[in-house]
Amino acid sequence: MNVEILEKTDTNLRFVIRDADAPFVNALRRIIISEVPCMAIDEVVILENSSMIQDEVLAHRLGLVPIKTDLNAYNLREECVCKSKFGCNLCRVALTLDVEATDTTTVYSGSLVSENAAIVPVSANIPLVKLAPGQKLKLEADVRLGRGKEHAKWQPVAVCAYKNMPQIKINPKLCDACGECVKVCPKAVFAVAEGKVEVRNLLACTLCLDCVDACPKNPKAVEVTWDKNTFIFNLESTGALPPERILQEAVKILDKKTADFLKELAGEKDETS
């Protein structure tokens, strides 16, 4: 297997996986979405809420605020040494919010005060509720690690998808550079240069085959296929974790699952022998 990084930013990671198969890549995708843990607000105690928004709706909005995560400092509650349903400083972080409006005010995520300066909302500009003059909001919230399979608020990614590597061939004997494939392509994969149609942006191809349908030639001058063992993987973090850390954790989890499966398989063989 060979991996090539195409793009890497604070929130995005795009790479090519070669010499792999679809089950492996899909397993990686599913683990990223459902198994890699991140922080989210889990329980909210509303002490005072005179706003127009109901307590339950407010708690739901708070739960969907992405929280910066430190996987090295905190444990999953079910794996923590405290073994307490209330948690401890190794598996929970407390946030507080205390706002009283003197004028019409929008309360943003930046108003949440954390007992750990590293565990805060990813953005301070997420609107939570609007308060009219005299209205007050006071609450306490518990943040803990969780997994996406429990609730979507614990998914560390906003986008996690892959596609096969496109393969496009243009037959120079059939193509007369009419440009129909260039016009119809939504991703500007093709371009006409020096009286010839050429592929300018192969990786942008979505394999929609519109270019093939638009070609007036019979047989078609454009052939679009894909490499069954090469994939373009795109991962966009919510900001809770760096994208490279998400990928690293997913690979660790996949390795552990594979090792556990092989141990169980070996155990069954020993019992039947």
Buried (B, 14 or more C-beta within 10 A) or exposed (E): EEEEEEEBEEBBBBBBBEEBEEEEBEBBBBBBBBBBBBBBBBBBEBEEBEBEBEEEEBBBBBBEBBBBBEBEEBBEBEEBEBEEEEBEEEBBBBBBBEBBBEEEBEBBBEBBEBEBEEBBBBBEEBEBBBBEEEBBBBBBBBBBBBBBEEEEBBBBBEEBEBBBBBBBEBEEEEBEBBEBBBEBBEEEBBBBEEEEBBBBEEBBBEBBEBBBEBBEEEEBBBBBEBEEBBBBBBBBBBBBBBBBBBBBBBEEBBEEEEEEEEEEEEEEEEEEE
